[in-house]
Amino acid sequence: MNQTIIQAIREKRVLEIGYHGFMRIIEPHAYGRNKRGEFILRCYQIGGGSVSGSPVDWKLLLQGEMRSITMTPAGFAGPRPGYKLIDPAIPRIVAQLSL
């Protein structure tokens, strides 16, 4: 479990994450375990790079594939449009934004 991700969700703080060879700037929305028991993060990427070529969009990131996690001083207002409290990709929630 990653306390930085949990704190960023609780404080609505932007994270910089190294993932698949790119630095990503993200707003974390929900964090927990997937059906295989892996820690996973639902986030909205607002900057940086992406393998998909879509640097601004909803992302689902496996914690085990993250190379670095840094909380920035920047905050965000709250959930992005399209965010759902019940996320079938994360059946066991550890921390999430409320609507």
N, C-alpha and C positions, 0 to 999 in steps of 0.2 A: 504494500500500500504506500502511496506517495503523499506525504503531508503537505508538500508544496502545492500540489494540484487541489487538494481538499481546501486548503487555506485560500487559494485563488478563487475557487468557486464561492466560498462563504463571503469573501471580501469583494467579489466582482472585479478581479484584477486580471489584466492581460498577461499571458505567458508567452515566452519565446521557447520553442521546442526544436531540438535537432531531430529530424525524422527522415529516414530514407535519403540521406545526403543533402537535405535542404533545411534551412532555418525557416521555421514557420511562426508567424505571429497569430496567436489564437485567443479567442474568448471561450474559456471552459464552461460547459453547461451541465454535463452529467458525467459521473465517474463511478465505476463499479466493476463487477465481474461479468464476463460473457458466459455462455452456456458451457464452454470448455474450462472455466475457472480462471481465465486470464484477465488481468486488469485492463480496462479499456476506457477511453475518454471520448465522449461526444463533445465536439467543439465547433465553433464557427471560426474559420480561418479568415483573417482580415488582411494578411500580407505575407510576404516571403515567397518561397517556391513550393512546387508540388510536382510529383511524378505525373499526375493527371494533366498538368498544364493549366489547371483551374485553381489559382491561388486564393480566390475569394469564394468560399462556399462552405457548406456543412462538411465536416470530416469525422471519421471514426478512427481513432488512433490506438494501437496496441501499446501499452506502457513498456512492454518488453522490447520494443523496437525503437524506443526513444533513446537518444544518445545524450541529451542534455535537457534540463528543465530549469528555466529562470523566470521568477516572478518579476514583472516590470512595475514601475511606479504608476503606470497608466491604469485607469479603471474603465469600466464600461457600464452602461445604464441598466442592463438587465437582459432578459431573454430576447433573442432574435425572433422575428416572425418565422413560424414553422416549427418552433421548439415544442416538443410534447413531453409531459411529465412521465408518461409510460412509454418507454423505449424498448421494443422487443429485442434489440441488440444488447441491452444491458439489463438482464433480468434481476440482478442483485446490485442495487444501488448503494453506494457508500456516501456520496454527496451529490447534490443537484441544486440547480436554481429553482426557486418557486415561481409560479406564474403570478 
